[in-house]
Structure formats: C-alpha cells, structure tokens
Amino acid sequence: MKKELSEIFGADVIDPEKTFEMVIGGTRYEVSCHFDPEGSRSIWDQFRDLILMQEKDAAQN
C-alpha cells in the first residue's frame, strides 16, 4: 500500500513546489523537503527509516 508523503508527515509540512520523484534501482521515490529548526534527526536517518519501512511493507505483501 502506497502512502502519500502528506499522510506520513502531515499536510502542513509538505510544500508541493519542493516535492519531486526520483527513481533509484527501479524503485520510484517521492521526495519532499522541509526544515524543522527543532529537529533532532538527520536527513540520512530519515531516509534510512523510510527505505527500511518500505522494505518491511514489501516483505509483508
């Protein structure tokens, strides 16, 4: 089941003008960026978690 970025992060943090799609290894990723000055996680940690979540979802299907 595909989840939209706005479902994961909330519609208030997704700026459609800063959203794009990227294909890596045959998988299409929807990428969006925003900056939270109080954030505690790096972008690399967030990417890793999203990819691991996608792999877990794929293994369950």
N, CA, C and O atoms as a MOPAC input file, in Angstrom:
PM7 MOZYME 1SCF
protein

 N      0.83800 1    -1.18100 1     0.00000 1
 C      0.00000 1     0.00000 1     0.00000 1
 C      0.88300 1     1.24500 1     0.00000 1
 O      1.72000 1     1.40500 1     0.88800 1
 N      0.71200 1     2.11400 1    -0.96800 1
 C      1.49300 1     3.34000 1    -1.06700 1
 C      0.89600 1     4.40500 1    -0.16500 1
 O     -0.31200 1     4.64300 1    -0.17900 1
 N      1.74700 1     5.03600 1     0.61400 1
 C      1.31100 1     6.14600 1     1.44600 1
 C      1.83400 1     7.43400 1     0.84200 1
 O      2.99100 1     7.50700 1     0.42900 1
 N      0.99700 1     8.43900 1     0.78900 1
 C      1.42300 1     9.73900 1     0.30800 1
 C      2.25700 1    10.41100 1     1.39800 1
 O      2.04500 1    10.16700 1     2.58600 1
 N      3.20700 1    11.25900 1     0.99100 1
 C      4.03800 1    11.95100 1     1.96900 1
 C      3.21200 1    12.75200 1     2.95700 1
 O      3.55900 1    12.83400 1     4.13500 1
 N      2.12000 1    13.34400 1     2.48700 1
 C      1.29000 1    14.14100 1     3.38900 1
 C      0.64000 1    13.27300 1     4.46200 1
 O      0.35300 1    13.75600 1     5.55700 1
 N      0.40200 1    11.98200 1     4.15600 1
 C     -0.15100 1    11.06600 1     5.16100 1
 C      0.89100 1    10.73600 1     6.21900 1
 O      0.55800 1    10.57600 1     7.39300 1
 N      2.14800 1    10.63500 1     5.81100 1
 C      3.22000 1    10.26700 1     6.72800 1
 C      3.62500 1    11.44900 1     7.59700 1
 O      3.75200 1    11.31400 1     8.81400 1
 N      3.83000 1    12.61300 1     6.97300 1
 C      4.38100 1    13.75100 1     7.68900 1
 C      3.35400 1    14.80500 1     8.06800 1
 O      3.64100 1    15.66900 1     8.89600 1
 N      2.17200 1    14.75300 1     7.48500 1
 C      1.15900 1    15.77000 1     7.73300 1
 C      1.15300 1    16.79100 1     6.61400 1
 O      2.21000 1    17.21600 1     6.14700 1
 N     -0.01700 1    17.17700 1     6.19100 1
 C     -0.15600 1    18.06400 1     5.03700 1
 C      0.48000 1    19.42500 1     5.26800 1
 O      0.87800 1    20.08500 1     4.30800 1
 N      0.58400 1    19.85600 1     6.50700 1
 C      1.10000 1    21.19000 1     6.78900 1
 C      2.60500 1    21.32000 1     6.58000 1
 O      3.10200 1    22.44300 1     6.49600 1
 N      3.35300 1    20.21800 1     6.49200 1
 C      4.79600 1    20.31000 1     6.30400 1
 C      5.23800 1    20.02100 1     4.88100 1
 O      6.41800 1    20.18000 1     4.56900 1
 N      4.33500 1    19.60400 1     4.00900 1
 C      4.70100 1    19.26900 1     2.63800 1
 C      4.41400 1    20.45200 1     1.72300 1
 O      3.27700 1    20.91300 1     1.62000 1
 N      5.45400 1    20.93300 1     1.06700 1
 C      5.33000 1    22.02100 1     0.09900 1
 C      5.37400 1    21.40300 1    -1.29300 1
 O      6.42600 1    20.91700 1    -1.71000 1
 N      4.24900 1    21.40900 1    -2.02800 1
 C      4.21400 1    20.76500 1    -3.34600 1
 C      5.28200 1    21.26800 1    -4.30600 1
 O      5.71500 1    20.52800 1    -5.18900 1
 N      5.71100 1    22.51300 1    -4.14400 1
 C      6.73600 1    23.05100 1    -5.03800 1
 C      8.11400 1    22.48400 1    -4.73200 1
 O      9.02800 1    22.62200 1    -5.54500 1
 N      8.28100 1    21.84700 1    -3.57300 1
 C      9.56000 1    21.25800 1    -3.19800 1
 C      9.48100 1    19.73300 1    -3.20100 1
 O     10.30200 1    19.06800 1    -2.56900 1
 N      8.50600 1    19.18200 1    -3.90500 1
 C      8.33000 1    17.73300 1    -3.98500 1
 C      8.68400 1    17.26900 1    -5.39000 1
 O      8.29400 1    17.88900 1    -6.38000 1
 N      9.43000 1    16.16500 1    -5.46400 1
 C      9.77200 1    15.59500 1    -6.76200 1
 C      9.87600 1    14.08700 1    -6.61400 1
 O      9.91500 1    13.56300 1    -5.50000 1
 N      9.92100 1    13.39500 1    -7.74100 1
 C     10.07100 1    11.94300 1    -7.73600 1
 C     11.43900 1    11.57600 1    -8.27800 1
 O     11.97100 1    12.24500 1    -9.16400 1
 N     11.99700 1    10.51000 1    -7.73900 1
 C     13.31500 1    10.04800 1    -8.15200 1
 C     13.26700 1     8.52500 1    -8.24000 1
 O     12.68100 1     7.86800 1    -7.38000 1
 N     13.88000 1     7.97200 1    -9.27400 1
 C     13.93500 1     6.51900 1    -9.42300 1
 C     15.34300 1     6.06400 1    -9.07700 1
 O     16.32500 1     6.52600 1    -9.65800 1
 N     15.42200 1     5.13800 1    -8.10700 1
 C     16.70600 1     4.56100 1    -7.69600 1
 C     16.55300 1     3.05300 1    -7.74500 1
 O     15.72800 1     2.48600 1    -7.02700 1
 N     17.33900 1     2.40200 1    -8.58300 1
 C     17.30200 1     0.94400 1    -8.66900 1
 C     15.93600 1     0.38900 1    -9.02200 1
 O     15.55100 1    -0.66800 1    -8.52000 1
 N     15.19900 1     1.08100 1    -9.87600 1
 C     13.89400 1     0.59400 1   -10.29800 1
 C     12.75700 1     0.94000 1    -9.34900 1
 O     11.60200 1     0.61800 1    -9.62500 1
 N     13.07000 1     1.59200 1    -8.23400 1
 C     12.03700 1     2.00000 1    -7.28000 1
 C     11.84100 1     3.50200 1    -7.37900 1
 O     12.80500 1     4.26800 1    -7.37000 1
 N     10.57900 1     3.91800 1    -7.47400 1
 C     10.26500 1     5.34200 1    -7.56700 1
 C     10.01600 1     5.88500 1    -6.15800 1
 O      9.17000 1     5.37700 1    -5.42200 1
 N     10.76300 1     6.91900 1    -5.80200 1
 C     10.63000 1     7.57000 1    -4.50400 1
 C     10.06100 1     8.97300 1    -4.70400 1
 O     10.49800 1     9.70400 1    -5.59300 1
 N      9.10500 1     9.33800 1    -3.89200 1
 C      8.60100 1    10.70600 1    -3.87900 1
 C      9.37300 1    11.43400 1    -2.79100 1
 O      9.36900 1    11.02500 1    -1.63000 1
 N     10.03600 1    12.51800 1    -3.17900 1
 C     10.92900 1    13.22900 1    -2.26600 1
 C     10.36800 1    14.62000 1    -2.00000 1
 O      9.93900 1    15.32000 1    -2.91700 1
 N     10.38000 1    14.99700 1    -0.75600 1
 C      9.95000 1    16.32700 1    -0.36100 1
 C     10.89400 1    16.81900 1     0.72600 1
 O     11.46100 1    16.02400 1     1.47500 1
 N     11.05300 1    18.10800 1     0.80400 1
 C     11.93600 1    18.61500 1     1.84800 1
 C     11.24900 1    19.74800 1     2.61200 1
 O     10.44200 1    20.50700 1     2.07600 1
 N     11.60100 1    19.81400 1     3.85000 1
 C     11.21500 1    20.92100 1     4.71200 1
 C     12.24000 1    20.97600 1     5.81600 1
 O     12.95600 1    20.00000 1     6.03900 1
 N     12.32800 1    22.07300 1     6.50200 1
 C     13.32800 1    22.23400 1     7.53700 1
 C     12.64600 1    22.49900 1     8.85600 1
 O     11.82400 1    23.40800 1     8.97700 1
 N     12.99300 1    21.69700 1     9.84400 1
 C     12.47500 1    21.88600 1    11.19500 1
 C     13.64200 1    22.32000 1    12.06500 1
 O     14.50700 1    21.50100 1    12.37500 1
 N     13.69200 1    23.57300 1    12.46500 1
 C     14.82900 1    24.05300 1    13.25900 1
 C     14.97100 1    23.34300 1    14.60500 1
 O     16.02600 1    23.41900 1    15.23500 1
 N     13.93000 1    22.66200 1    15.04700 1
 C     13.99900 1    21.93200 1    16.31100 1
 C     14.15200 1    20.42800 1    16.09400 1
 O     14.07000 1    19.65100 1    17.04500 1
 N     14.37500 1    20.01500 1    14.83900 1
 C     14.51600 1    18.59800 1    14.52100 1
 C     15.75700 1    17.99700 1    15.15800 1
 O     16.76600 1    18.67700 1    15.34600 1
 N     15.67100 1    16.72800 1    15.48500 1
 C     16.79700 1    16.06000 1    16.14400 1
 C     17.39100 1    14.93900 1    15.29400 1
 O     18.37200 1    14.31800 1    15.70400 1
 N     16.81300 1    14.66300 1    14.10900 1
 C     17.27600 1    13.56600 1    13.27000 1
 C     17.82400 1    14.10400 1    11.96400 1
 O     17.28300 1    15.05400 1    11.39800 1
 N     18.90100 1    13.49300 1    11.48600 1
 C     19.48400 1    13.91500 1    10.21300 1
 C     18.62800 1    13.40200 1     9.05900 1
 O     17.81800 1    12.49000 1     9.22300 1
 N     18.82100 1    13.99900 1     7.90500 1
 C     18.09800 1    13.56300 1     6.71200 1
 C     18.46700 1    12.12200 1     6.37300 1
 O     17.63100 1    11.36800 1     5.87500 1
 N     19.71300 1    11.73600 1     6.64000 1
 C     20.16300 1    10.37600 1     6.34300 1
 C     19.42500 1     9.36200 1     7.21600 1
 O     19.04000 1     8.29600 1     6.73700 1
 N     19.22600 1     9.69300 1     8.50100 1
 C     18.45100 1     8.81100 1     9.38200 1
 C     17.02200 1     8.67800 1     8.88100 1
 O     16.45100 1     7.58700 1     8.90200 1
 N     16.44700 1     9.77900 1     8.43300 1
 C     15.06200 1     9.75600 1     7.94900 1
 C     14.94500 1     8.94300 1     6.66200 1
 O     14.00100 1     8.16600 1     6.50900 1
 N     15.89600 1     9.11100 1     5.73000 1
 C     15.88400 1     8.31300 1     4.50200 1
 C     16.00800 1     6.83100 1     4.82600 1
 O     15.27200 1     6.00800 1     4.28100 1
 N     16.94300 1     6.48900 1     5.71900 1
 C     17.13400 1     5.09000 1     6.09700 1
 C     15.83800 1     4.50200 1     6.64300 1
 O     15.44400 1     3.39900 1     6.26400 1
 N     15.17300 1     5.24200 1     7.53700 1
 C     13.92900 1     4.75000 1     8.13000 1
 C     12.83700 1     4.56300 1     7.08600 1
 O     12.09200 1     3.58400 1     7.13800 1
 N     12.73300 1     5.50000 1     6.12900 1
 C     11.72600 1     5.37300 1     5.07900 1
 C     11.99600 1     4.15600 1     4.18600 1
 O     11.07100 1     3.43100 1     3.82000 1
 N     13.26300 1     3.94100 1     3.84100 1
 C     13.60600 1     2.80700 1     2.99500 1
 C     13.36500 1     1.50400 1     3.74100 1
 O     12.82800 1     0.55700 1     3.16600 1
 N     13.75000 1     1.43700 1     5.00400 1
 C     13.51900 1     0.23300 1     5.79300 1
 C     12.02600 1    -0.04200 1     5.95300 1
 O     11.60100 1    -1.19700 1     5.91300 1
 N     11.22800 1     1.01200 1     6.13500 1
 C      9.77900 1     0.84600 1     6.25300 1
 C      9.21100 1     0.29200 1     4.95200 1
 O      8.33700 1    -0.57500 1     4.97000 1
 N      9.71000 1     0.79700 1     3.81700 1
 C      9.23800 1     0.31500 1     2.52300 1
 C      9.62600 1    -1.15000 1     2.31200 1
 O      8.82600 1    -1.93400 1     1.80100 1
 N     10.83000 1    -1.51700 1     2.69800 1
 C     11.26800 1    -2.90900 1     2.56400 1
 C     10.42300 1    -3.81900 1     3.45400 1
 O     10.06100 1    -4.92200 1     3.04600 1
 N     10.11200 1    -3.36900 1     4.65000 1
 C      9.27500 1    -4.16700 1     5.56000 1
 C      7.88500 1    -4.35200 1     4.97800 1
 O      7.34000 1    -5.45500 1     5.01300 1
 N      7.30000 1    -3.27400 1     4.43800 1
 C      5.98000 1    -3.36300 1     3.80300 1
 C      5.99700 1    -4.32800 1     2.62700 1
 O      5.06600 1    -5.11300 1     2.45000 1
 N      7.06100 1    -4.27300 1     1.81600 1
 C      7.16800 1    -5.15000 1     0.64400 1
 C      7.30100 1    -6.61100 1     1.07500 1
 O      6.75700 1    -7.50100 1     0.42100 1
 N      8.01300 1    -6.86000 1     2.15800 1
 C      8.19300 1    -8.24100 1     2.63300 1
 C      6.88300 1    -8.82400 1     3.17200 1
 O      6.67100 1   -10.03500 1     3.12000 1
 N      6.01700 1    -7.96700 1     3.68400 1
 C      4.74700 1    -8.42700 1     4.23600 1
 C      3.71800 1    -8.72300 1     3.14100 1
 O      2.75400 1    -9.45100 1     3.37900 1
 N      3.91600 1    -8.16700 1     1.95400 1
 C      2.96100 1    -8.36000 1     0.85800 1
 C      3.33700 1    -9.49000 1    -0.00500 1
 O      2.63800 1    -9.78600 1    -0.97400 1

